[in-house]
């Protein structure tokens, strides 16, 4: 066989041998995976940042309640107002006479009407003692005039629509309705008694008793 004829055969044999060698036997074992590197940890101890508790800041001073200065034996806050008929009423000008200021929620309501009529019925005795009786609510002057006319009230009614007078005497104003409080002021201008709770069925009698001494 010539060299030219043997060459293809030789090439085929060599190719077959190489395929057998390459495909025969067990495949080489895969190289073991390298162990995972441990997660990086800090050797330094973990600390939680906290703000050291400092001294507690003092609470802001609470503003004194309106009328907090009102106390028995102390001078009553002065006022300069006009009643429903336009008559001027100034506390300092009334010195020498006992003054009773009674605050009430609203004209023509049941409790307020009962209280006003009780004062009316006791008026003869109150007048003998020279008392100046002043009813105060947030109703306007026209409402007061109608209220006084309807029930024949012989004493002063003052409109405190702004609530300033009530505030000076420590009387709460709840949406235009003054709380039912009474203040008895002696002829010397000092507070004699403070009523923060009032029973309208006996209040006129209580006031008469206060003014008896």
N, CA and C of each residue as an Amber inpcrd file, in Angstrom:
protein
   639
   0.8740000  -1.1840000   0.0000000   0.0000000   0.0000000   0.0000000
   0.8920000   1.2070000   0.0000000   0.5790000   2.0670000  -0.8810000
   1.4440000   3.2300000  -1.0300000   1.2380000   4.1410000   0.1450000
   2.1590000   5.0830000   0.2990000   2.0930000   6.0450000   1.4300000
   0.8500000   6.8590000   1.3490000   0.3730000   7.2180000   0.1080000
  -0.7990000   8.0390000  -0.0560000  -2.0230000   7.2740000   0.3620000
  -2.1010000   5.8940000   0.1200000  -3.2380000   5.0920000   0.4930000
  -3.2400000   4.8120000   1.9610000  -2.0290000   4.6510000   2.5760000
  -1.9840000   4.3210000   3.9860000  -2.3060000   5.5100000   4.8590000
  -2.1550000   6.6480000   4.3610000  -2.3310000   7.8250000   5.2310000
  -3.7400000   7.9670000   5.7240000  -4.7700000   7.8310000   4.9090000
  -6.1390000   7.9540000   5.4430000  -6.4520000   6.8990000   6.4580000
  -5.9640000   5.6390000   6.2150000  -6.2340000   4.5770000   7.1580000
  -5.5470000   4.8210000   8.4680000  -4.3670000   5.3070000   8.4130000
  -3.6010000   5.5700000   9.6140000  -4.2620000   6.6900000  10.4210000
  -4.7500000   7.6300000   9.6930000  -5.4110000   8.7530000  10.3750000
  -6.6770000   8.2870000  11.0580000  -7.4200000   7.3870000  10.4060000
  -8.6580000   6.8880000  11.0010000  -8.3710000   6.1240000  12.2520000
  -7.3240000   5.2540000  12.2180000  -6.9700000   4.4790000  13.3980000
  -6.5560000   5.3670000  14.5500000  -5.7590000   6.3590000  14.2290000
  -5.2970000   7.2610000  15.2850000  -6.4790000   8.0110000  15.9080000
  -7.4450000   8.4110000  15.0770000  -8.6050000   9.1580000  15.5690000
  -9.4560000   8.2830000  16.4800000  -9.6240000   6.9660000  16.0830000
 -10.4040000   6.0500000  16.9010000  -9.7780000   5.8360000  18.2500000
  -8.4460000   5.7170000  18.2660000  -7.7260000   5.5110000  19.5280000
  -7.8940000   6.6920000  20.4570000  -7.8240000   7.8360000  19.9010000
  -7.9120000   9.0340000  20.7670000  -9.3000000   9.1750000  21.3540000
 -10.3530000   8.7690000  20.5930000 -11.7250000   8.8620000  21.1020000
 -11.9130000   7.9050000  22.2490000 -11.3500000   6.6480000  22.0950000
 -11.4670000   5.6520000  23.1530000 -10.7980000   6.1320000  24.3950000
  -9.6250000   6.6620000  24.2710000  -8.8810000   7.1560000  25.4500000
  -9.6040000   8.2740000  26.0970000 -10.1640000   9.1910000  25.2780000
 -10.8070000  10.3700000  25.8480000 -12.0890000  10.0020000  26.5150000
 -12.9050000   9.0300000  26.0060000 -14.2260000   8.7230000  26.5410000
 -14.2450000   7.5760000  27.5050000 -13.1910000   6.6960000  27.4920000
 -13.2030000   5.5290000  28.3400000 -12.8410000   5.8440000  29.7630000
 -13.1520000   4.9080000  30.7010000 -12.7790000   5.0590000  32.1100000
 -13.6690000   6.0330000  32.8490000 -13.4830000   6.1390000  34.1550000
 -14.2610000   7.0310000  35.0120000 -13.8060000   8.4650000  34.8360000
 -14.7560000   9.3270000  34.8010000 -14.3410000  10.7290000  34.7030000
 -13.6120000  11.1480000  35.9540000 -12.6710000  11.9800000  35.7750000
 -11.9070000  12.4080000  36.9650000 -12.8520000  13.0630000  37.9780000
 -12.6160000  12.7190000  39.2600000 -13.4700000  13.2980000  40.3320000
 -13.3220000  14.8010000  40.3570000 -14.4650000  15.4280000  40.5950000
 -14.4140000  16.9000000  40.6630000 -13.6390000  17.3330000  41.8850000
 -12.9200000  18.3460000  41.7100000 -12.1150000  18.8460000  42.8370000
 -13.0630000  19.3210000  43.9330000 -12.8120000  18.9170000  45.1840000
 -13.7040000  19.3600000  46.2970000 -13.7640000  20.8730000  46.3740000
 -15.0050000  21.3280000  46.6140000 -15.1810000  22.7940000  46.7080000
 -14.4470000  23.3120000  47.9210000 -13.8920000  24.4300000  47.7100000
 -13.1570000  25.0410000  48.8340000 -14.1670000  25.4310000  49.9240000
 -13.8530000  25.1280000  51.1910000 -14.7960000  25.4820000  52.2810000
 -15.0630000  26.9830000  52.2780000 -16.3560000  27.2760000  52.5400000
 -16.7170000  28.6990000  52.5590000 -16.0120000  29.4030000  53.6820000
 -15.5540000  30.5380000  53.3370000 -14.8480000  31.3200000  54.3620000
 -15.8460000  31.7420000  55.4280000 -15.5170000  31.5890000  56.7030000
 -16.4570000  32.0120000  57.7600000 -16.7840000  33.4850000  57.6210000
 -18.0420000  33.7830000  57.9610000 -18.4510000  35.1930000  57.8630000
 -17.5940000  36.0330000  58.7670000 -17.2570000  37.1720000  58.2230000
 -16.3980000  38.0700000  58.9950000 -17.1550000  38.5660000  60.2020000
 -16.6100000  38.4070000  61.3540000 -17.2240000  38.9050000  62.5810000
 -16.2620000  39.8270000  63.2780000 -16.8510000  40.7380000  63.9600000
 -16.0210000  41.6850000  64.7020000 -15.7780000  41.1220000  66.0810000
 -14.5630000  41.1140000  66.4930000 -14.2240000  40.6330000  67.8290000
 -14.5910000  41.6380000  68.8940000 -14.8170000  42.8640000  68.4420000
 -15.1360000  43.8980000  69.4340000 -16.5560000  43.6690000  69.9270000
 -16.8310000  43.7950000  71.2260000 -18.1970000  43.6010000  71.7480000
 -19.1600000  44.6080000  71.1490000 -20.3630000  44.0790000  70.8720000
 -21.3850000  44.9560000  70.2900000 -21.9400000  45.8680000  71.3630000
 -22.0530000  47.1210000  71.0730000 -22.5970000  48.0710000  72.0430000
 -23.7580000  48.8030000  71.3940000 -24.7520000  49.1090000  72.2050000
 -25.8850000  49.8920000  71.7330000 -25.7020000  51.3070000  72.2140000
 -25.7100000  52.2200000  71.2600000 -25.4850000  53.6120000  71.6360000
 -26.7020000  54.1220000  72.3860000 -26.5180000  54.5240000  73.5960000
 -27.6060000  55.0910000  74.3860000 -27.1860000  56.4350000  74.9120000
 -28.1890000  57.2370000  75.1220000 -27.9150000  58.5560000  75.6680000
 -28.0140000  58.4830000  77.1680000 -26.9700000  58.7980000  77.8840000
 -27.0420000  58.7070000  79.3410000 -28.1580000  59.6010000  79.8660000
 -28.8950000  59.0410000  80.8240000 -30.0040000  59.8270000  81.3810000
 -29.4580000  60.9660000  82.1950000 -29.7840000  62.1310000  81.7370000
 -29.3390000  63.3090000  82.4720000 -30.3790000  63.6980000  83.4880000
 -30.1590000  64.7480000  84.2210000 -31.1490000  65.1990000  85.1940000
 -32.4340000  65.6090000  84.5060000 -33.5500000  65.2550000  85.1170000
 -34.8540000  65.5860000  84.5320000 -35.0590000  67.0840000  84.5280000
 -35.4410000  67.5900000  83.3530000 -35.6660000  69.0350000  83.2580000
 -36.8760000  69.4120000  84.0880000 -36.8150000  70.4940000  84.8210000
 -37.9660000  70.9010000  85.6310000 -39.1580000  71.2380000  84.7520000
 -40.3250000  70.8420000  85.2090000 -41.5360000  71.1290000  84.4380000
 -41.7770000  72.6230000  84.3870000 -42.3290000  73.0450000  83.2440000
 -42.6380000  74.4690000  83.1060000 -43.6740000  74.8560000  84.1360000
 -43.5240000  75.9930000  84.7780000 -44.4880000  76.3960000  85.7920000
 -45.8770000  76.5500000  85.1980000 -46.8390000  76.0450000  85.9200000
 -48.2270000  76.1390000  85.4590000 -48.7850000  77.4980000  85.8180000
 -49.4150000  78.1240000  84.8300000 -49.9940000  79.4400000  85.0830000
 -51.1170000  79.3040000  86.0850000 -51.1870000  80.1890000  87.0410000
 -52.2640000  80.1020000  88.0210000 -53.6130000  80.2530000  87.3540000
 -54.5870000  79.5280000  87.8460000 -55.9250000  79.6040000  87.2740000
 -56.4950000  80.9880000  87.4950000 -57.3530000  81.3820000  86.5500000
 -57.9910000  82.6890000  86.6690000 -58.7460000  82.7600000  87.9720000
 -58.5610000  83.8560000  88.6880000 -59.2700000  84.0350000  89.9360000
 -58.6410000  83.2850000  91.0980000 -57.4390000  82.6600000  90.8710000
 -56.8090000  81.8820000  91.9330000 -56.4680000  82.7550000  93.1270000
 -56.2850000  84.0680000  92.8910000 -55.9350000  84.9690000  93.9910000
 -57.1310000  85.2910000  94.8690000 -58.3320000  84.9330000  94.4240000
 -59.5410000  85.2220000  95.1940000 -59.5590000  84.3630000  96.4550000
 -59.6450000  84.9910000  97.5900000 -59.6490000  84.2560000  98.8510000
 -60.3950000  85.0440000  99.9070000 -61.0140000  84.3260000 100.8100000
 -61.7470000  84.9720000 101.8970000 -60.7780000  85.8180000 102.7200000
 -61.2000000  87.0420000 103.0050000 -60.3680000  87.9500000 103.7940000
 -59.5010000  88.8650000 102.9680000 -59.4100000  88.5790000 101.6520000
 -58.6090000  89.4220000 100.7630000 -59.5170000  90.3530000  99.9660000
 -58.9620000  91.4680000  99.4700000 -59.7850000  92.3950000  98.6780000
 -60.3490000  91.7170000  97.4340000 -61.6000000  91.9790000  97.1510000
 -62.2270000  91.4470000  95.9400000 -61.7180000  92.2230000  94.7310000
 -61.5610000  91.5610000  93.5910000 -61.1210000  92.2560000  92.3770000
 -62.1020000  93.3790000  92.0080000 -61.5640000  94.5420000  91.7160000
 -62.4330000  95.6650000  91.3630000 -63.0300000  95.4360000  89.9810000
 -64.1370000  96.0350000  89.7240000 -64.7540000  95.9610000  88.4060000
 -65.4730000  97.2720000  88.1350000 -65.6620000  97.5510000  86.8830000
 -66.3630000  98.7700000  86.4530000 -67.2420000  98.3650000  85.2780000
 -68.5150000  98.1090000  85.5540000 -69.4220000  97.5910000  84.5360000
 -70.7170000  98.4000000  84.5440000 -71.5980000  98.0730000  83.6250000
 -72.9230000  98.6880000  83.5930000 -73.9640000  97.5790000  83.6030000
 -75.0700000  97.8510000  84.2980000 -76.1170000  96.8450000  84.3090000
 -76.9740000  96.9740000  83.0450000 -78.0050000  96.1570000  82.9360000
 -78.8180000  96.1230000  81.7180000 -79.5210000  97.4420000  81.4410000
 -79.7050000  98.2630000  82.4840000 -80.3520000  99.5720000  82.3070000
 -79.3510000 100.7010000  82.1050000 -78.0610000 100.3500000  82.0110000
 -77.0340000 101.3580000  81.7690000 -76.4730000 101.9950000  83.0230000
 -76.8570000 101.5180000  84.2090000 -76.3500000 102.0830000  85.4630000
 -74.9320000 101.5850000  85.7220000 -74.0300000 102.5040000  86.0160000
 -72.6310000 102.1510000  86.2740000 -72.4970000 101.4870000  87.6390000
 -71.6960000 100.4490000  87.6750000 -71.4160000  99.7330000  88.9220000
 -69.9080000  99.5450000  89.0280000 -69.3160000 100.2180000  90.0160000
 -67.8660000 100.0940000  90.2350000 -67.6730000  99.6410000  91.6750000
 -66.9870000  98.5230000  91.8590000 -66.8740000  97.9510000  93.1940000
 -66.2510000  98.9220000  94.1870000 -65.2010000  99.5950000  93.7770000
 -64.5320000 100.5150000  94.7050000 -65.4590000 101.6470000  95.1490000
 -66.4290000 102.0010000  94.3050000 -67.3820000 103.0640000  94.6530000
 -68.4970000 102.5610000  95.5640000 -68.5800000 101.2370000  95.6990000
 -69.6200000 100.6430000  96.5420000 -69.1180000 100.3160000  97.9440000
 -67.8960000 100.6990000  98.2260000 -67.3320000 100.4050000  99.5410000
 -68.2120000 101.0280000 100.6170000 -68.4350000 100.3090000 101.6790000
 -69.3510000 100.7430000 102.7300000 -70.6680000  99.9910000 102.6610000
 -70.8760000  99.2540000 101.5420000 -72.0810000  98.4420000 101.3910000
 -71.6680000  96.9990000 101.1100000 -72.3970000  96.0420000 101.6530000
 -72.1150000  94.6530000 101.2660000 -72.5520000  94.4300000  99.8180000
 -71.7860000  93.6650000  99.1110000 -72.0710000  93.3900000  97.7010000
 -72.1220000  91.8760000  97.5010000 -73.1220000  91.4280000  96.8130000
 -73.2270000  90.0110000  96.4560000 -73.2670000  89.9140000  94.9370000
 -72.2990000  89.1840000  94.3820000 -72.2820000  88.9360000  92.9380000
 -72.6170000  87.4610000  92.7390000 -73.6730000  87.1950000  92.0320000
 -73.9790000  85.7900000  91.7590000 -73.9360000  85.5750000  90.2440000
 -73.1190000  84.6120000  89.8570000 -72.9520000  84.2420000  88.4490000
 -73.8880000  83.0720000  88.1510000 -74.4980000  83.0910000  86.9730000
 -75.4270000  82.0200000  86.6200000 -75.3390000  81.7590000  85.1130000
 -75.7680000  80.5750000  84.6620000 -75.5830000  80.2020000  83.2490000
 -76.4030000  80.9710000  82.2290000 -77.7350000  81.0910000  82.4430000
 -78.5380000  81.6720000  81.3590000 -79.9110000  82.1140000  81.8520000
 -80.3570000  83.2660000  81.3060000 -81.6950000  83.7760000  81.6020000
 -82.7700000  82.7650000  81.1950000 -83.8400000  82.7450000  81.9800000
 -85.0580000  81.9820000  81.6770000 -84.8920000  80.4670000  81.6780000
 -83.7710000  79.9610000  82.1440000 -83.6450000  78.5140000  82.3060000
 -84.1870000  78.1630000  83.6960000 -84.6290000  76.9310000  83.9120000
 -85.3140000  76.6010000  85.1690000 -84.5380000  76.9310000  86.4480000
 -83.3060000  76.4530000  86.5330000 -82.5240000  76.6990000  87.7500000
 -82.2230000  78.1690000  87.9580000 -81.8910000  78.8610000  86.8770000
 -81.5420000  80.2870000  86.9760000 -82.7770000  81.1200000  87.3250000
 -83.9180000  80.7320000  86.8000000 -85.1530000  81.4450000  87.1230000
 -85.5130000  81.2300000  88.5900000 -85.3600000  80.0020000  89.0650000
 -85.6750000  79.7090000  90.4680000 -84.7590000  80.5010000  91.4010000
 -83.4850000  80.5750000  91.0530000 -82.5250000  81.3180000  91.8860000
 -82.8660000  82.8020000  91.8990000 -83.1350000  83.3660000  90.7160000
 -83.4510000  84.7970000  90.6240000 -84.7280000  85.1320000  91.3850000
 -85.7440000  84.2800000  91.2690000 -87.0190000  84.5450000  91.9530000
 -86.8770000  84.4050000  93.4650000 -85.9750000  83.5260000  93.9130000
 -85.7320000  83.3970000  95.3500000 -85.0850000  84.6750000  95.8870000
 -84.1720000  85.2590000  95.1180000 -83.5760000  86.5360000  95.5220000
 -84.6420000  87.6430000  95.5210000 -85.4990000  87.5980000  94.5260000
 -86.5880000  88.5800000  94.4540000 -87.4780000  88.4790000  95.6960000
 -87.8320000  87.2540000  96.0800000 -88.7180000  87.0540000  97.2190000
 -88.0540000  87.4440000  98.5380000 -86.7070000  87.3860000  98.5580000
 -85.9870000  87.7670000  99.7770000 -85.5050000  89.2130000  99.7160000
 -85.9060000  89.9310000  98.6630000 -85.3510000  91.2590000  98.4280000
 -85.6090000  92.2320000  99.5700000 -86.7720000  92.1820000 100.1750000
 -87.0950000  93.1220000 101.2490000 -86.0710000  93.0010000 102.3780000
 -85.7420000  91.7600000 102.7510000 -84.7590000  91.5500000 103.8180000
 -83.3490000  91.9040000 103.3560000 -83.0390000  91.6120000 102.1080000
 -81.7150000  91.9560000 101.5740000 -81.5470000  93.4740000 101.5210000
 -82.5800000  94.1420000 101.0890000 -82.5200000  95.5980000 100.9610000
 -82.3280000  96.2670000 102.3200000 -82.9250000  95.6880000 103.3650000
 -82.7620000  96.2390000 104.7140000 -81.3050000  96.2070000 105.1580000
 -80.5850000  95.2390000 104.6560000 -79.1730000  95.1180000 105.0090000
 -78.2880000  95.9880000 104.1180000 -78.9170000  96.7040000 103.1800000
 -78.1700000  97.6050000 102.3020000 -77.3520000  96.9030000 101.2470000
 -77.6720000  95.6380000 100.9730000 -76.8660000  94.8690000 100.0280000
 -77.0730000  95.3450000  98.5850000 -75.9970000  95.3110000  97.8340000
 -76.0570000  95.5340000  96.3810000 -75.9470000  94.1480000  95.7500000
 -77.0290000  93.7220000  95.1490000 -77.0790000  92.3850000  94.5570000
 -76.9340000  92.4950000  93.0440000 -75.9760000  91.7320000  92.5130000
 -75.6620000  91.7990000  91.0800000 -75.6780000  90.3880000  90.5000000
 -76.6010000  90.1480000  89.5760000 -76.6130000  88.8750000  88.8580000
 -75.8350000  89.0240000  87.5600000 -75.0000000  88.0320000  87.2670000
 -74.1170000  88.1210000  86.0920000 -74.2230000  86.8530000  85.2510000
 -74.4630000  87.0270000  83.9560000 -74.3960000  85.9090000  83.0070000
 -73.8410000  86.4500000  81.6960000 -73.6670000  85.5690000  80.7300000
 -73.1400000  85.9950000  79.4270000 -74.2470000  86.4640000  78.4850000
 -75.4950000  86.4690000  78.9550000 -76.5970000  86.9680000  78.1250000
 -76.4180000  88.4620000  77.8600000 -76.9580000  88.9460000  76.7540000
 -76.8200000  90.3730000  76.4420000 -77.8220000  91.2140000  77.2300000
 -77.6980000  92.5110000  77.1280000 -78.5280000  93.4320000  77.9120000
 -80.0110000  93.2690000  77.5990000 -80.3440000  93.0410000  76.3370000
 -81.7530000  92.8850000  75.9660000 -82.3650000  91.6550000  76.6360000
 -81.5950000  90.5780000  76.6900000 -82.0740000  89.3730000  77.3450000
 -82.2970000  89.6340000  78.8340000 -81.3580000  90.3620000  79.4410000
 -81.4840000  90.6920000  80.8670000 -82.7150000  91.5500000  81.1370000
 -82.9630000  92.5140000  80.2800000 -84.1280000  93.3850000  80.4690000
 -85.4170000  92.5730000  80.4110000 -85.5090000  91.6820000  79.4600000
 -86.7040000  90.8490000  79.3230000 -86.8580000  89.9200000  80.5280000
 -85.7360000  89.3730000  80.9930000 -85.7440000  88.4610000  82.1380000
 -86.2160000  89.1940000  83.3950000 -85.6570000  90.3810000  83.6290000
 -86.0220000  91.1750000  84.8020000 -87.4800000  91.6050000  84.7530000
 -87.9320000  91.9940000  83.5680000 -89.3110000  92.4470000  83.4130000
 -90.2910000  91.2910000  83.6320000 -89.9580000  90.1550000  83.0840000
 -90.8320000  88.9850000  83.1850000 -91.0400000  88.5490000  84.6300000
 -89.9650000  88.5920000  85.4240000 -90.0290000  88.0570000  86.7870000
 -89.9720000  89.1450000  87.8660000 -90.0750000  90.3950000  87.4480000
 -90.0940000  91.5320000  88.3920000 -88.8750000  91.5080000  89.3260000
 -87.7010000  91.4170000  88.7250000 -86.4560000  91.3510000  89.5080000
 -86.0070000  92.7580000  89.8790000 -85.8290000  93.0410000  91.1810000
 -85.5080000  94.3990000  91.6090000 -84.0130000  94.7030000  91.7410000
 -83.1660000  93.7900000  91.3290000 -81.7230000  93.9730000  91.5060000
 -81.0330000  94.1040000  90.1460000 -79.7300000  94.3110000  90.1800000
 -78.9490000  94.5490000  88.9560000 -78.6650000  93.2390000  88.2120000
 -78.7470000  93.3100000  86.8950000 -78.2930000  92.2090000  86.0410000
 -77.2270000  92.7580000  85.0930000 -76.1030000  92.0970000  85.0670000
 -74.9620000  92.5640000  84.2680000 -74.6320000  91.5400000  83.1880000
 -74.3890000  92.0280000  81.9930000 -73.9850000  91.1670000  80.8830000
 -72.4590000  91.0340000  80.8460000 -71.9960000  89.8050000  80.8730000
 -70.5560000  89.5350000  80.8210000 -70.2740000  88.6550000  79.6050000
 -70.5680000  89.2090000  78.4260000 -70.4240000  88.4340000  77.1850000
 -68.9880000  88.0380000  76.9100000 -68.0370000  88.8480000  77.3130000
 -66.6220000  88.5240000  77.0900000 -66.0890000  87.5340000  78.1190000
 -66.7870000  87.4000000  79.2370000 -66.3240000  86.5050000  80.3040000
 -65.2440000  87.1110000  81.1770000 -64.9190000  88.3850000  80.9810000
 -63.8200000  89.0130000  81.7340000 -64.1240000  89.1070000  83.2250000
 -65.3410000  89.4950000  83.5590000 -65.6980000  89.6190000  84.9720000
 -65.6820000  88.2510000  85.6480000 -66.2480000  87.2660000  84.9730000
 -66.2450000  85.9080000  85.5190000 -64.8180000  85.4130000  85.7290000
 -63.9530000  85.6720000  84.7710000 -62.5660000  85.2150000  84.8730000
 -61.8700000  85.8370000  86.0750000 -62.1330000  87.1040000  86.3280000
 -61.4640000  87.7750000  87.4500000 -61.8990000  87.2030000  88.7970000
 -63.0510000  86.5420000  88.8190000 -63.5430000  85.9320000  90.0560000
 -63.4270000  84.4040000  90.0430000 -62.6780000  83.8780000  89.0720000
 -62.4220000  82.4370000  89.0320000 -63.6210000  81.6080000  88.6590000
 -64.5310000  82.1890000  87.8730000 -65.7500000  81.4800000  87.4780000
 -65.5650000  80.9080000  86.0670000 -65.6900000  79.6020000  85.8920000
 -65.5240000  78.9990000  84.5640000 -66.5820000  79.4770000  83.5780000
 -66.1590000  79.6020000  82.3280000 -67.0630000  79.9740000  81.2360000
 -67.0600000  78.8260000  80.2380000 -68.1400000  78.0700000  80.2130000
 -68.2150000  76.9020000  79.3360000 -69.0270000  77.2240000  78.0850000
 -68.3380000  77.7140000  77.0650000 -68.9910000  78.0160000  75.8020000
 -70.0730000  79.0730000  75.9050000 -69.8380000  80.0820000  76.7480000
 -70.8100000  81.1580000  76.8990000 -71.8020000  80.9350000  78.0350000
 -71.6200000  79.8580000  78.7780000 -72.4630000  79.5900000  79.9450000
 -71.5900000  79.6520000  81.1940000 -71.8030000  80.6720000  82.0120000
 -71.0010000  80.8250000  83.2270000 -71.4520000  79.8050000  84.2640000
 -70.4930000  79.3430000  85.0610000 -70.8290000  78.4110000  86.1330000
 -71.6150000  79.1530000  87.2180000 -72.3540000  78.4110000  87.9960000
 -73.1680000  79.0160000  89.0450000 -72.3240000  79.1670000  90.3140000
 -71.7730000  80.3370000  90.4880000 -70.9560000  80.6650000  91.6620000
 -71.4860000  81.9650000  92.2780000 -71.2280000  82.1490000  93.5600000
 -71.6020000  83.4090000  94.2150000 -70.4520000  83.8890000  95.0850000
 -70.2850000  85.2070000  95.1350000 -69.2360000  85.8240000  95.9390000
 -69.8880000  86.8650000  96.8480000 -69.6530000  86.7300000  98.1360000
 -70.1630000  87.7070000  99.1030000 -69.0060000  88.6040000  99.5120000
 -69.1860000  89.9160000  99.3170000 -68.1330000  90.8910000  99.6010000
 -68.6200000  91.7890000 100.7330000 -67.8070000  91.9190000 101.7680000
 -68.1830000  92.7400000 102.9150000 -68.1330000  94.2310000 102.5970000
 -68.6560000  95.0200000 103.5280000 -68.6710000  96.4740000 103.3420000
 -67.2530000  97.0450000 103.2650000 -66.2660000  96.2970000 103.7720000
 -64.8720000  96.7540000 103.7170000 -64.2140000  96.4330000 102.3790000
 -64.9270000  95.7710000 101.4760000 -64.3700000  95.4490000 100.1570000
 -63.6360000  94.1320000 100.1040000 -63.5960000  93.4250000 101.2330000
 -62.9200000  92.1330000 101.2620000 -63.9160000  90.9860000 101.0490000
 -63.4120000  89.9060000 100.4600000 -64.2550000  88.7380000 100.2200000
 -64.6560000  88.1210000 101.5600000 -65.9490000  87.9110000 101.7190000
 -66.4530000  87.3430000 102.9640000 -66.7670000  85.8620000 102.8110000
 -67.2720000  85.4740000 101.6580000 -67.5790000  84.0590000 101.4270000
 -67.5850000  83.7870000  99.9330000 -67.1840000  82.5650000  99.5870000
 -67.1550000  82.1310000  98.1860000 -67.9710000  80.8520000  98.0650000
 -68.9360000  80.8870000  97.1680000 -69.7250000  79.6840000  96.8760000
 -69.3260000  79.1720000  95.5050000 -68.6920000  78.0020000  95.4670000
 -68.3680000  77.3660000  94.1910000 -69.4090000  76.3050000  93.8430000
 -70.2890000  76.0140000  94.7650000 -71.4280000  75.1390000  94.5060000
 -72.6460000  75.8150000  95.1030000 -73.7310000  75.8290000  94.3610000
 -74.9240000  76.5650000  94.7840000 -76.1490000  75.6660000  94.6820000
 -76.9340000  75.6360000  95.7560000 -78.2370000  74.9730000  95.7490000
 -79.2710000  76.0850000  95.6170000 -79.8940000  76.1960000  94.4500000
 -80.7870000  77.3300000  94.1830000 -82.0110000  77.3410000  95.0890000
 -82.3430000  76.2010000  95.6880000 -83.5390000  76.1420000  96.5300000
 -83.3410000  76.8210000  97.8840000 -82.1040000  77.0170000  98.2930000
 -81.8540000  77.6250000  99.6020000 -80.7910000  78.7210000  99.5730000
 -80.3470000  79.0900000  98.3730000 -79.2160000  80.0140000  98.2880000
 -79.5440000  81.4050000  98.8300000 -80.7370000  81.9100000  98.5600000
 -81.1010000  83.2400000  99.0610000 -81.0570000  83.2720000 100.5850000
 -81.4960000  82.1940000 101.2300000 -81.4580000  82.1110000 102.6940000
 -80.0200000  82.0690000 103.1940000 -79.1560000  81.3750000 102.4520000
 -77.7380000  81.3190000 102.8380000 -77.1150000  82.7130000 102.7820000
 -77.4150000  83.4570000 101.7330000 -76.8550000  84.8020000 101.5820000
 -77.3360000  85.7090000 102.7100000 -78.6140000  85.6100000 103.0590000
 -79.1380000  86.4070000 104.1710000 -78.4130000  86.0820000 105.4730000
 -78.1330000  84.8140000 105.6900000 -77.4210000  84.4020000 106.8880000
 -75.9900000  84.9320000 106.8750000 -75.3600000  84.9230000 105.7170000
 -73.9870000  85.4460000 105.6060000 -73.9320000  86.9190000 105.9630000
 -74.9630000  87.6520000 105.5830000 -74.9730000  89.1050000 105.7970000
 -75.5090000  89.4730000 107.1930000 -75.8950000  88.4700000 107.9610000
 -76.4560000  88.7640000 109.2740000 -75.4330000  89.1760000 110.2870000
 -74.1860000  88.7460000 110.1130000 -73.1530000  89.0730000 111.0870000
 -72.3300000  90.2610000 110.6460000
